[in-house]
């Protein structure tokens, strides 16, 4: 009886695939899904400041999230950024806590009604 030839490449590929599957199965699972860990308001503003003046970051965010979601994020974070800049201790300032000299917050895309 003739022996069947063994394809060494197939054997190698199968061994690598088995090793990869075993590695993935042994990988620990995270206790919380990626991106679901709550972040403090100060950390959110710090992350926003990193992308605030970077057009490439905004372009990437629009591609990833869409223009409406990105605009909603920009509006919200710009308000928080302004409040932190107005606060003497670097923390956010609530609307009622502002001094009389502080300018009202009209938002990123709104102007005062005249």
N, C-alpha and C positions, 0 to 999 in steps of 0.2 A: 504494500500500500504506500502511496506517495504521501509525503509529509506536506501539510499546508504551510505556505510561507507566512511568516508573521511580519506584519508591517510595523517596523520599529517606530515610525512617526505616529501612528495611531496609538501605540502603547504609551508613548511619551505624552501625547495630548491627553489621553485618558487619565494618566497619573497626575498631570498638572490640574486637570479639571477636578478630580477627586480632592486634591490638596486645597484648591480654592474653595470648594464647597465646605470642606471641614473647617477652614479658617473663618468663613462667613458664619457658619453655625456656632462656632465657639466665641464669636465676638459678643461682648456684653451689650445688653440693651440699655438704653438711657431710661431713667425713671420718668422723664417728661419728654414729650415729642419735641423735636428740634424747633426752635423759634417760639416756644410756648412758655418760657421762663419769664415771669414778671420782672420788669426793669423799672427802677426808680425814675421819678420825673427828672431828677438831675442827670441821670445817665442818658435818658432820652434826649434831653437838650444837648448834652455833650456830643452825642452821636449826630444830632442834627447840625451842630456847628461844624463838624468835620465835612459835611457835604454842602453846607449852605452856599458857599461861593465857588463850587466846583461844577462847571457845566457838564463835564463827562459823567459825574455821579448822577446828576439829574437825568441825563439822557438814558443812562442804564436803568434808573428807577422807573422812568416812563415806559421803557421797553418791557421791564419785568412786571410792573403793577398796572400799567395803563395810565392815561393822562388824568382821569378823574380822581382816582385813588391817590396819585402823586400830588395833585393840587390840594386835595383834602388834607393830606399829611403836611404839606407846606404851610397851609393856613394855620392849622392847629399848632404846629411846632414854632412858627414865627411868633404867634401870640405868647406861647410859653417862654420863648427866647427873650422877647421884649420885657415880659414881667420879671424875669430873672435879672435882666440888666438894670431894671428900675429899683430892685430891692437892694438896700444897703448891705445886707449880709449874704447876698448871692442866692438866697432862696426865692421861691416864687412869691409874688404878691397877689393877694386876692383883690377883686375889683373894689370892694369896700375899704381895703386897707391902704389904698393909694393916697398920697397927699394931694392937696388942692392944686399944686403946681404941676402935677403929672398930666401929660397929654392923654386924652381918651384913646382907647384901643379901637380903631376902625377896621382892623383886619388888614390882610395883605392886599386885597384887591378892591377895597371899598374906600370911598372918600366921605367926609362929613356932609350931611345934607345941608344945603344952604337955602 
